[in-house]
Amino acid sequence: MEKEKATTEETKETTRIKASINVDEEEVDETPTKRRRNMPVSIVWQHFERLKGDPNEPYARCKYCGATYACHSKRNGTGTMKNHLESCKKYPFERKRDSFQKTLAFKPKEETARIGPLQLVCDPKEETDGDGPSQVLCESINSESCRQTMAEMIIMEELPFKFVESKGFKRFVSKLTGSQEPKFVVPSQFTIASDILKIYVNEKQKLKDIFVKMKYKVCLTTDCWTSEQNINYMVLTAHFVDCDWKLHKKILSFSQIESYNGHTIGKAIEKNLKDWGIKRIMTLTADIASSNDATIAFLIKRFNKWLICNGEYMHIKCYSQILNLIVRDVFKDHNESIGRIRNAVRYVRSSPARLMKFKKCAENEKISSNSVVCLDFPNRWDSTYVMLEVALKFAKAFDRLENDEDAYRNDSPPTNEDWANARLLIRFLKVFYNVTLKVSGSLYTTSNVVFHEICRIQNCLQLNSDSGNKMLSTMAKNMKAKFDKYWENDEKKNNILLCIAVVLDPRYKLKCLKYCWNNLFGPDIAMAKTRIVENVLRRLFHEYNIGPSSGNCNSSSASCSTSISASASACDFANEIHSYGYMDLDTFMDADVKDDVETDVDLDYGITNSFKDVETTTLDKESEIDVYLLDSLVPADSNFDILCWWKQNEYRFEVLSRISRDILAIPVSTISSESTFNIGGCVVNSNRCSVAPKMMEALICTRNWLNSSPINLEIHNQDLEEDLRFEEGFRAVMDGEKDVEDMEDFV
């Protein structure tokens, strides 16, 4: 009865409302129709409002943009209005995008394999108008991946953390993703710092797995540096050749140390190596500071079990530093001439107007050079060499500027004698500059070329010491005395390995060494010295053949060690090599000298190919060493890749290839570690002094790892699993658990 009364009341109310309805659709009805009990109200009605009108044809209007839609509960529903909110340009609230929603994208075919299981939405289609063939792929937006890529960008480009909060970058991201429908929210600088630490931890773990599983024998370089905040840092870099015969340079740490004491540095290196799980050390390349002798002694005591030849040849002295010390003394003797040329370059570079006037002088003198005069860093002789070399090309332009401009004329410009001294220095030091560049490389092997470069330098000094030019002769004698000083009594530490690196170069072998020593000592002594290097090589062969567990071979090579101690090092041999008839620099200087140094004759003080005619010792083909030494020499080629050659021949020379992989990875310079300090100066400058040492290490190390070529660990892991399976099968056969016939690997 009460229900019938309620229904009657509703009918009357509806009739009254119909009578009062205005057909103008712009008037709003705030009272919605009554819904069935327990029926939830759609969220759409928070953004739409009903319009007054015919109840049989109801309409609703968007509160933001005014768009109207039919909203009959049975015929229309609210689906259309929901879709409108997705595209409404004036919708003020942030839309939650489905993280699995995919979009179309063009990807190059070579990148398709790396993308992963992305679904192709159409047949692969080649694009002939673009950079190359591509495919249309369906991929999803991954915010985590975008954040990681942004963090990698910060690391690789050495950008400050606050870069992500800059207005310009946010504006770029807004344009890139669409301001009306953003697909990626830029994180704060604190979030990006956290992401960088995560990347550092992940990349370090990947690299650590490689060292632990593959058990590479690494060659280390180390150096120290003090930042603007007066904090001492030590960088430790590992060099090694992987199983694919590719040379790698990985920064292991950029850690803070208390002092430059040798014992302190040794402890820091030991701690870092244990953290990385590295036990096998081949060599340590460091500068000639006395503190490094204590470092080497400390490491030999701690890692003696894993060192070759009991660590006798562990210490490699930085060859670039020795050249730097030798040449800097030459510049001191000509400081006045160099200073006047430096002041002339500084005058020209001091303002754009002066530089333009100087360029006009060069045009009037018809100097067609694309070089630009540049200032040097007085502590780096190579930069001073470059400054003098470029300045010599514009010597006539400087002379003309002296006649045209009073200010320059009153600033003590270079005299003709200064230009003559600079020309002599450039011609004399050209070989030193080229050698420094060659031995300072880190992306190619240097241990197999340093012996040739030592001979080249010694030839240059020997020839010009007897020069008729007094100034040239004095420079050469002073440099030779200093050169001999730095290499004396060093035969026990590293240079025998550099000789062995020459032997392991299939273009030279023992013939090259024998030829050099034959020109000095005669055939008998040359044969004896050649035999010493060969004995050390056989000693290494024995250690590698019996494995790392029996690395110490004192009893089997005691006599060999005695002869080694009495022998001269590779550099000592090179210091006494006679000249082979090359033209000396004094003869060249007596010729008609032109102003343009680009027309210089290339003075090659190197070893010729005549050593190939030298007879070798009669050997028996009893081991890999004999077979290798009896093989004919590989023709010398500028494109020859020694690592590629050993990769192709490692199955012929199983043990020798392992020795070559370790010795050819030896760096003869610490430039690879010193260059890290240039990055450190950018990371921790006066504007970023709040960067913590651990964050600094993460930035520098991760930048090196991301920029380095990857190591194919998947193939290595597969080989490792096969080796483990083989070892397990071998154990089962030896224990009698299975027969040989049951093991596929043994059949």
Secondary structure, 3 states (H helix, E strand, C coil): CHHHHHHHHHHHHHHHHHHCCCCCCCCECCCCCCCCCCCCCCHHHHCEEEECCCCCCCEEEECCCCCEEECCCCCCCCHHHHHHHHHCCCCCCCCCCCCCCEEEEEEEHHHHHHHCCCEECCCCCCCCCCCCCEEEEEEECCHHHHHHHHHHHHHHCCCCHHHHHCHHHHHHHHHHHCCCCCCCCCCCHHHHHHHHHHHHHHHHHHHHHHHHHHCCCEEEEEEEEECCCCCEEEEEEEEEECCCCCEEEEEEEEEECCCCCHHHHHHHHHHHHHHHCCCCEEEEEECCCCHHHHHHHHHHHHCHHHCHHHHCCCEEECHHHHHHHHHHHHHHHCHHHHHHHHHHHHHHHCCHHHHHHHHHHHHHCCCCCCCCCCCCCCCCHHHHHHHHHHHHHCHHHHHHHHHHCHHHHCCCCCCHHHHHHHHHHHHHHHHHHHHHHHHCCCCCCCCCCHHHHHHHHHHHHHHHHCCCCHHHHHHHHHHHHHHHHHHCCCCCCCHHHHHHHHHCCCCCHHHHHHHHHHHHHCHHHHHHHHHHHHHHHHHHHHHHHHCHHHCCCCHHHHHHHHHHHHCCCHHHHHHCCCCCCCCCHHHHHCCCCCCCHHHCCCCCCCCCHHHHHCCCCCCCCCCHHHHHHHCCCCCCCCCCCHHHHHHHHCCCCHHHHHHHHHHCCCCCCCHHHHHHHHHHHHHCCCCCCCCCHHHHHHHHHHHHHHHCCCCCHHHHHHHHHHHHHHHHHHHHHHCCCCCHHHCHHHC
